[in-house]
Amino acid sequence: MGGRADGLLATPEFQKLLQRTHRGSMLKRELTADFIPNGYDADEVWEAVLGIRRA
C-alpha cells in the first residue's frame, strides 16, 4: 500500500474499524460514519479493511 492508503490506515476512524473487526466479523452494511474518515468513501474503507484481513 502507499500514498492515499497509508493515510487511511493512520486515521483514528480506521483504527477504530480495525479494532471492531478484530473482535468479530462485521458486515459492510454495519460500516457507519464512525468508521469512515473525511475524504474517503465507504467502498474505499471497506476494501482496505478486507485487504488487511486477507493478508
N, CA, C and O of each residue as an XYZ file, in Angstrom:
220
protein
N       0.847     -1.180      0.000
C       0.000      0.000      0.000
C       0.880      1.225      0.000
O       2.042      1.179      0.403
N       0.319      2.303     -0.450
C       1.096      3.510     -0.437
C       0.212      4.725     -0.620
O      -0.954      4.609     -0.995
N       0.781      5.899     -0.351
C       0.087      7.146     -0.574
C      -1.229      7.259      0.168
O      -1.265      7.289      1.398
N      -2.295      7.320     -0.584
C      -3.636      7.516     -0.033
C      -4.011      6.406      0.954
O      -4.607      6.675      1.997
N      -3.666      5.175      0.627
C      -3.983      4.058      1.520
C      -3.252      4.201      2.851
O      -3.826      3.923      3.904
N      -2.008      4.626      2.813
C      -1.257      4.829      4.054
C      -1.923      5.890      4.916
O      -1.966      5.763      6.140
N      -2.440      6.932      4.286
C      -3.152      7.978      5.022
C      -4.393      7.422      5.692
O      -4.688      7.765      6.837
N      -5.117      6.571      4.994
C      -6.323      5.958      5.541
C      -5.987      5.105      6.761
O      -6.665      5.182      7.786
N      -4.954      4.305      6.647
C      -4.579      3.401      7.741
C      -4.240      4.154      9.021
O      -4.410      3.623     10.119
N      -3.770      5.361      8.889
C      -3.337      6.137     10.051
C      -4.469      6.892     10.737
O      -4.249      7.477     11.798
N      -5.659      6.900     10.173
C      -6.751      7.681     10.762
C      -7.341      6.992     11.992
O      -7.368      5.763     12.068
N      -7.808      7.783     12.945
C      -8.439      7.192     14.136
C      -9.688      6.373     13.784
O      -9.963      5.354     14.417
N     -10.429      6.815     12.787
C     -11.639      6.092     12.395
C     -11.302      4.702     11.874
O     -11.973      3.726     12.208
N     -10.261      4.618     11.057
C      -9.874      3.319     10.504
C      -9.314      2.420     11.601
O      -9.574      1.217     11.604
N      -8.570      2.972     12.506
C      -8.050      2.176     13.623
C      -9.199      1.634     14.467
O      -9.153      0.495     14.933
N     -10.224      2.450     14.658
C     -11.419      2.011     15.384
C     -12.094      0.857     14.636
O     -12.558     -0.101     15.255
N     -12.147      0.952     13.313
C     -12.720     -0.117     12.498
C     -11.913     -1.403     12.632
O     -12.491     -2.483     12.757
N     -10.611     -1.305     12.608
C      -9.773     -2.492     12.768
C     -10.000     -3.150     14.122
O     -10.061     -4.376     14.217
N     -10.125     -2.347     15.161
C     -10.413     -2.901     16.486
C     -11.758     -3.611     16.489
O     -11.899     -4.691     17.062
N     -12.738     -3.001     15.849
C     -14.078     -3.593     15.793
C     -14.059     -4.923     15.042
O     -14.665     -5.894     15.496
N     -13.378     -4.980     13.909
C     -13.355     -6.215     13.125
C     -12.494     -7.286     13.788
O     -12.686     -8.476     13.541
N     -11.563     -6.875     14.614
C     -10.737     -7.846     15.337
C     -11.563     -8.600     16.380
O     -11.303     -9.768     16.668
N     -12.551     -7.922     16.935
C     -13.407     -8.537     17.955
C     -14.398     -9.537     17.365
O     -14.898    -10.403     18.083
N     -14.686     -9.430     16.079
C     -15.635    -10.341     15.447
C     -15.976     -9.882     14.047
O     -15.626     -8.775     13.637
N     -16.656    -10.737     13.326
C     -16.978    -10.406     11.943
C     -17.921     -9.209     11.873
O     -18.642     -8.899     12.821
N     -17.891     -8.561     10.739
C     -18.681     -7.356     10.523
C     -19.143     -7.365      9.082
O     -18.385     -7.741      8.188
N     -20.368     -6.959      8.851
C     -20.906     -6.852      7.503
C     -20.707     -5.436      6.981
O     -20.641     -4.482      7.757
N     -20.614     -5.309      5.677
C     -20.405     -3.987      5.083
C     -21.525     -3.030      5.481
O     -21.274     -1.841      5.678
N     -22.739     -3.521      5.602
C     -23.862     -2.636      5.954
C     -23.727     -2.071      7.374
O     -24.421     -1.118      7.729
N     -22.847     -2.650      8.176
C     -22.591     -2.146      9.524
C     -21.533     -1.041      9.540
O     -21.238     -0.473     10.591
N     -20.983     -0.748      8.403
C     -19.954      0.290      8.285
C     -20.640      1.659      8.368
O     -21.282      2.101      7.416
N     -20.497      2.311      9.504
C     -21.145      3.598      9.734
C     -20.145      4.736      9.577
O     -18.946      4.514      9.403
N     -20.658      5.944      9.641
C     -19.811      7.134      9.512
C     -18.728      7.183     10.593
O     -17.700      7.834     10.407
N     -18.949      6.508     11.711
C     -17.935      6.472     12.777
C     -16.627      5.848     12.313
O     -15.568      6.118     12.880
N     -16.704      5.014     11.281
C     -15.531      4.300     10.790
C     -14.979      4.871      9.480
O     -13.993      4.353      8.956
N     -15.591      5.917      8.948
C     -15.198      6.458      7.644
C     -14.600      7.852      7.824
O     -15.321      8.800      8.134
N     -13.298      7.980      7.632
C     -12.652      9.287      7.783
C     -13.087     10.249      6.673
O     -13.431      9.834      5.566
N     -13.063     11.534      6.997
C     -13.352     12.548      5.979
C     -12.408     12.388      4.798
O     -11.214     12.141      4.971
N     -12.952     12.530      3.607
C     -12.143     12.430      2.404
C     -12.094     11.030      1.811
O     -11.506     10.833      0.748
N     -12.694     10.065      2.472
C     -12.733      8.683      1.989
C     -14.185      8.263      1.856
O     -15.059      8.813      2.525
N     -14.446      7.290      0.995
C     -15.809      6.789      0.895
C     -15.880      5.374      1.471
O     -14.858      4.729      1.704
N     -17.098      4.913      1.694
C     -17.319      3.622      2.349
C     -16.670      2.472      1.586
O     -16.078      1.582      2.195
N     -16.776      2.484      0.258
C     -16.188      1.401     -0.528
C     -14.674      1.341     -0.370
O     -14.092      0.263     -0.255
N     -14.059      2.492     -0.366
C     -12.601      2.577     -0.210
C     -12.169      2.026      1.159
O     -11.201      1.270      1.256
N     -12.890      2.411      2.201
C     -12.585      1.954      3.554
C     -12.806      0.453      3.662
O     -11.982     -0.257      4.238
N     -13.910     -0.033      3.112
C     -14.229     -1.457      3.187
C     -13.175     -2.294      2.460
O     -12.741     -3.327      2.971
N     -12.765     -1.855      1.281
C     -11.743     -2.587      0.527
C     -10.427     -2.632      1.296
O      -9.725     -3.642      1.271
N     -10.096     -1.548      1.974
C      -8.853     -1.522      2.749
C      -8.901     -2.517      3.914
O      -7.936     -3.241      4.159
N     -10.025     -2.546      4.626
C     -10.118     -3.474      5.762
C     -10.143     -4.918      5.268
O      -9.573     -5.793      5.921
N     -10.778     -5.185      4.149
C     -10.769     -6.532      3.597
C      -9.351     -6.945      3.199
O      -8.941     -8.082      3.435
N      -8.618     -6.031      2.603
C      -7.236     -6.313      2.207
C      -6.370     -6.681      3.399
O      -5.548     -7.594      3.322
N      -6.555     -5.974      4.492
C      -5.785     -6.269      5.707
C      -6.190     -7.629      6.274
O      -5.332     -8.412      6.680
N      -7.459     -7.903      6.302
C      -7.926     -9.172      6.865
C      -7.473    -10.364      6.027
O      -7.231    -11.446      6.562
N      -7.360    -10.168      4.725
C      -6.923    -11.258      3.837
C      -5.424    -11.497      3.911
O      -4.945    -12.590      3.610
N      -4.697    -10.482      4.306
C      -3.224    -10.559      4.301
C      -2.679    -11.455      5.384
O      -1.464    -11.614      5.500
